[in-house]
Amino acid sequence: MKTILSRSFAVLFVVLLSFSSIAIFRVKAQSFMTIIIDTDGSIDPINSSIKHIGNTYTLTKDIKGSIEVLSNDITIDGNGYTLQGDESSTGIDIKHKDEVTIKNLTITNHFIGIKLSALRLIPNFEPPHEVGHGTSISNNTILNNDIGVLGDADHDTIFSGNYIVDNRIGIDSSDSVRPVFSENQFLNNEESFLFNPSAYMDESNVVDGIPVATPTPTPTISPEPTPSPTPTSSPTSELEFPTTLVVASVVILGIGALGILTFYKKYKRRT
């Protein structure tokens, strides 16, 4: 009897230990990780579910964590996978870098899905080289974040073909310079987008089924100058003779006087 009980307890212990191992493995598998794409293009940590070929970084499975970008001129290809956050994280943080492309990725459950930061040493001053220039965000699903995308002094960022769904704010580019929007779908966001007058959005963008676009400035048309009327002179008096008539009269009188004087001289000689 004791032998049977001992064996039963042994089997139960092994089963419980197996379940505990599985649970621990699951916790470890779901733990949050921060992946850094460094200035030299290397990935830290190396085993981070991202494959690196040239300037392209491709996800090989879903990741719970965030990605910090410290390198210029790279492409992050989500390859259809998901970058999941912990509600307080930033999904992809691009720190003062140029020509970064993010595509084919689902970004969800972060405080900020994508943050675009440019180096701005002096407020409201644009340096000759616009750091944080030329980022492209295309064909992504940005879902259930507090802020889907936040621009911070970035320049000429292109948003195309993205699905921005169930965020508090879809895209906040109010502090960005010249962002361009095309073929994006905004759905069920509390605030779909915020931007300043330098933004361009055409009617291929749709908010809750309605096409939207930034207003096109109305060209200012200068009024044609009104021709001034030609002034007409009026006589100073209705009884005043025209100048030509007066001159003609004087000439005629002069000729007449000259004729009379000539006739008088001839007549006097004869007598």
C-alpha positions as CSV (number, residue, x, y, z in Angstrom):
1,M,0.0,0.0,0.0
2,K,2.8,2.4,0.9
3,T,4.6,1.6,-2.3
4,I,1.5,2.4,-4.3
5,L,1.1,5.8,-2.5
6,S,4.7,6.6,-3.0
7,R,4.5,6.0,-6.7
8,S,1.3,8.1,-6.9
9,F,3.0,11.0,-5.2
10,A,6.0,10.6,-7.4
11,V,3.8,10.7,-10.5
12,L,1.9,13.7,-9.2
13,F,5.1,15.6,-8.4
14,V,6.4,15.0,-11.9
15,V,3.2,16.2,-13.5
16,L,3.1,19.3,-11.3
17,L,6.8,20.0,-12.1
18,S,6.0,19.6,-15.8
19,F,3.2,22.2,-15.6
20,S,5.4,24.5,-13.7
21,S,8.1,24.3,-16.3
22,I,5.6,25.0,-19.1
23,A,4.2,28.0,-17.2
24,I,7.7,29.4,-16.5
25,F,8.6,28.9,-20.2
26,R,5.5,30.8,-21.3
27,V,6.2,33.7,-18.9
28,K,9.8,33.9,-20.3
29,A,8.5,33.6,-23.9
30,Q,6.1,36.6,-23.3
31,S,8.5,38.8,-21.3
32,F,9.0,42.3,-22.7
33,M,12.3,43.0,-24.6
34,T,13.9,46.1,-26.1
35,I,15.7,45.6,-29.4
36,I,18.3,48.2,-30.5
37,I,19.4,48.7,-34.1
38,D,22.7,50.4,-33.4
39,T,24.5,53.1,-35.2
40,D,26.7,50.5,-37.0
41,G,23.7,48.5,-38.0
42,S,24.1,45.7,-35.5
43,I,21.2,44.3,-33.5
44,D,21.2,44.0,-29.7
45,P,20.4,41.4,-28.5
46,I,21.5,39.2,-31.4
47,N,18.7,36.6,-31.0
48,S,15.8,39.0,-31.3
49,S,13.6,37.5,-33.9
50,I,14.8,40.0,-36.5
51,K,16.8,38.9,-39.6
52,H,19.3,41.4,-40.9
53,I,20.4,41.5,-44.5
54,G,22.1,44.7,-45.7
55,N,20.0,47.7,-44.7
56,T,16.8,45.6,-44.3
57,Y,15.6,44.2,-40.9
58,T,12.9,41.6,-41.2
59,L,10.8,40.2,-38.4
60,T,10.7,36.4,-38.3
61,K,7.9,36.1,-35.7
62,D,5.8,38.2,-33.4
63,I,7.6,40.3,-30.8
64,K,6.5,41.6,-27.4
65,G,8.7,44.6,-26.9
66,S,10.0,47.7,-28.6
67,I,12.6,48.7,-31.2
68,E,15.0,51.6,-30.9
69,V,16.4,52.8,-34.2
70,L,19.9,54.5,-34.0
71,S,20.9,54.0,-37.6
72,N,20.2,55.9,-40.8
73,D,18.9,54.6,-44.1
74,I,17.3,51.3,-43.0
75,T,14.1,49.4,-43.6
76,I,12.2,47.6,-40.9
77,D,9.9,45.0,-42.7
78,G,7.3,43.5,-40.3
79,N,6.7,40.7,-42.8
80,G,3.1,40.5,-41.5
81,Y,4.1,40.0,-37.8
82,T,3.1,42.0,-34.7
83,L,5.1,44.2,-32.4
84,Q,3.1,44.1,-29.2
85,G,3.6,46.5,-26.2
86,D,2.7,46.7,-22.6
87,E,0.5,49.9,-22.7
88,S,3.4,52.1,-21.5
89,S,6.0,51.4,-24.1
90,T,7.0,53.0,-27.4
91,G,6.8,50.5,-30.2
92,I,9.4,51.9,-32.6
93,D,11.5,54.9,-31.5
94,I,13.4,56.5,-34.3
95,K,16.0,58.8,-32.7
96,H,17.1,61.7,-34.9
97,K,17.7,59.5,-37.9
98,D,17.1,60.0,-41.7
99,E,15.6,57.8,-44.4
100,V,14.0,55.1,-42.2
101,T,11.2,52.9,-43.7
102,I,8.7,51.0,-41.6
103,K,6.4,48.6,-43.5
104,N,4.2,45.5,-43.3
105,L,4.0,45.6,-39.5
106,T,1.2,45.5,-36.9
107,I,1.9,47.7,-34.0
108,T,-0.4,47.4,-31.0
109,N,-1.0,48.0,-27.3
110,H,1.8,50.6,-26.9
111,F,1.5,54.1,-25.4
112,I,3.1,55.4,-28.6
113,G,3.2,53.1,-31.6
114,I,5.8,54.9,-33.6
115,K,7.8,58.0,-32.4
116,L,9.7,60.1,-34.9
117,S,12.2,62.3,-33.1
118,A,14.4,65.0,-34.9
119,L,17.3,66.8,-33.4
120,R,16.2,70.4,-32.6
121,L,18.8,72.3,-30.7
122,I,17.1,75.7,-30.9
123,P,13.3,75.9,-30.8
124,N,11.6,76.9,-34.1
125,F,15.0,76.9,-35.9
126,E,15.5,74.6,-38.8
127,P,19.2,73.7,-39.3
128,P,20.7,73.4,-42.8
129,H,20.6,69.6,-42.6
130,E,17.2,68.5,-41.4
131,V,17.9,65.6,-39.1
132,G,14.9,63.3,-38.9
133,H,14.2,63.6,-42.6
134,G,12.5,61.3,-45.1
135,T,10.9,58.6,-43.0
136,S,8.4,56.4,-44.8
137,I,5.6,54.6,-42.9
138,S,3.7,52.3,-45.3
139,N,1.3,49.4,-45.3
140,N,1.2,49.0,-41.5
141,T,-1.7,48.3,-39.1
142,I,-1.4,50.7,-36.1
143,L,-3.9,49.3,-33.6
144,N,-5.1,50.1,-30.1
145,N,-2.4,52.4,-29.0
146,D,-2.8,55.6,-27.0
147,I,-1.0,57.6,-29.8
148,G,-0.5,55.6,-33.0
149,V,2.3,57.8,-34.5
150,L,3.9,60.9,-32.8
151,G,6.0,63.3,-34.8
152,D,8.5,65.5,-33.0
153,A,10.1,68.0,-35.4
154,D,10.5,65.3,-38.1
155,H,10.6,66.5,-41.8
156,D,8.9,65.2,-44.9
157,T,7.6,62.0,-43.4
158,I,5.4,60.0,-45.8
159,F,2.4,58.0,-44.5
160,S,0.9,55.7,-47.2
161,G,-1.5,52.7,-47.2
162,N,-1.7,52.4,-43.4
163,Y,-4.7,51.1,-41.3
164,I,-4.9,53.3,-38.2
165,V,-7.6,51.7,-35.9
166,D,-8.9,52.1,-32.4
167,N,-6.3,54.5,-31.1
168,R,-6.9,57.5,-28.9
169,I,-5.0,59.7,-31.4
170,G,-4.2,58.1,-34.8
171,I,-1.4,60.3,-36.0
172,D,-0.1,63.4,-34.2
173,S,2.1,65.3,-36.6
174,S,1.2,68.8,-35.2
175,D,4.9,69.3,-34.5
176,S,6.1,67.8,-37.8
177,V,7.2,69.7,-41.0
178,R,5.6,68.9,-44.4
179,P,4.2,65.4,-43.7
180,V,2.4,63.8,-46.6
181,F,-0.6,61.4,-46.3
182,S,-2.0,59.2,-49.0
183,E,-4.3,56.1,-49.1
184,N,-4.5,55.8,-45.3
185,Q,-7.6,54.3,-43.6
186,F,-8.6,55.8,-40.2
187,L,-11.2,53.9,-38.3
188,N,-12.7,54.2,-34.8
189,N,-10.0,56.6,-33.4
190,E,-11.0,59.1,-30.8
191,E,-9.0,61.7,-32.8
192,S,-7.9,60.5,-36.3
193,F,-5.1,63.0,-36.9
194,L,-3.5,66.2,-35.8
195,F,-1.3,68.3,-38.1
196,N,-0.2,71.8,-38.8
197,P,-0.7,73.8,-42.0
198,S,2.5,72.4,-43.7
199,A,0.8,69.0,-44.0
200,Y,-0.5,67.6,-47.3
201,M,-3.4,65.1,-47.4
202,D,-5.2,64.2,-50.6
203,E,-8.7,62.6,-50.9
204,S,-7.3,59.1,-51.1
205,N,-7.3,59.2,-47.2
206,V,-10.5,57.9,-45.6
207,V,-11.8,58.6,-42.0
208,D,-14.6,56.3,-40.9
209,G,-15.6,55.8,-44.5
210,I,-15.4,59.5,-45.6
211,P,-12.6,60.8,-47.8
212,V,-10.7,63.7,-46.3
213,A,-8.1,66.1,-47.6
214,T,-6.3,69.2,-46.4
215,P,-7.9,72.4,-47.8
216,T,-6.4,73.7,-51.0
217,P,-5.5,77.3,-50.7
218,T,-7.7,79.6,-52.8
219,P,-5.5,81.6,-55.2
220,T,-5.7,85.3,-54.7
221,I,-6.9,87.1,-57.8
222,S,-5.9,90.8,-58.1
223,P,-8.8,93.0,-59.3
224,E,-8.3,94.5,-62.7
225,P,-7.6,98.3,-62.4
226,T,-10.5,100.4,-63.3
227,P,-9.7,102.8,-66.2
228,S,-9.7,106.4,-65.2
229,P,-12.2,108.5,-67.2
230,T,-10.7,110.9,-69.6
231,P,-11.3,114.4,-68.3
232,T,-13.3,116.7,-70.7
233,S,-12.7,120.4,-70.7
234,S,-15.7,122.6,-70.5
235,P,-15.8,126.2,-71.6
236,T,-15.5,128.7,-68.8
237,S,-18.5,130.6,-70.1
238,E,-21.3,129.8,-72.6
239,L,-20.6,133.3,-74.3
240,E,-16.9,132.8,-74.6
241,F,-15.7,132.7,-78.3
242,P,-13.4,129.9,-79.4
243,T,-9.8,130.9,-79.6
244,T,-9.6,130.1,-83.3
245,L,-12.5,132.4,-84.2
246,V,-10.9,135.3,-82.3
247,V,-7.5,134.9,-84.1
248,A,-9.2,134.7,-87.5
249,S,-11.1,137.9,-86.8
250,V,-7.9,139.7,-85.9
251,V,-6.2,138.5,-89.0
252,I,-9.1,139.7,-91.2
253,L,-9.2,143.0,-89.6
254,G,-5.4,143.4,-90.0
255,I,-5.7,142.6,-93.8
256,G,-8.6,145.0,-94.2
257,A,-6.6,147.8,-92.5
258,L,-3.6,147.1,-94.6
259,G,-5.7,147.3,-97.8
260,I,-7.3,150.6,-96.8
261,L,-3.8,152.1,-96.0
262,T,-2.5,151.0,-99.4
263,F,-5.5,152.4,-101.2
264,Y,-5.1,155.7,-99.4
265,K,-1.5,156.0,-100.3
266,K,-2.2,155.5,-104.0
267,Y,-5.1,157.9,-104.0
268,K,-2.9,160.6,-102.4
269,R,-0.2,160.3,-105.1
270,R,-2.7,160.9,-107.9
271,T,-3.9,164.0,-106.3
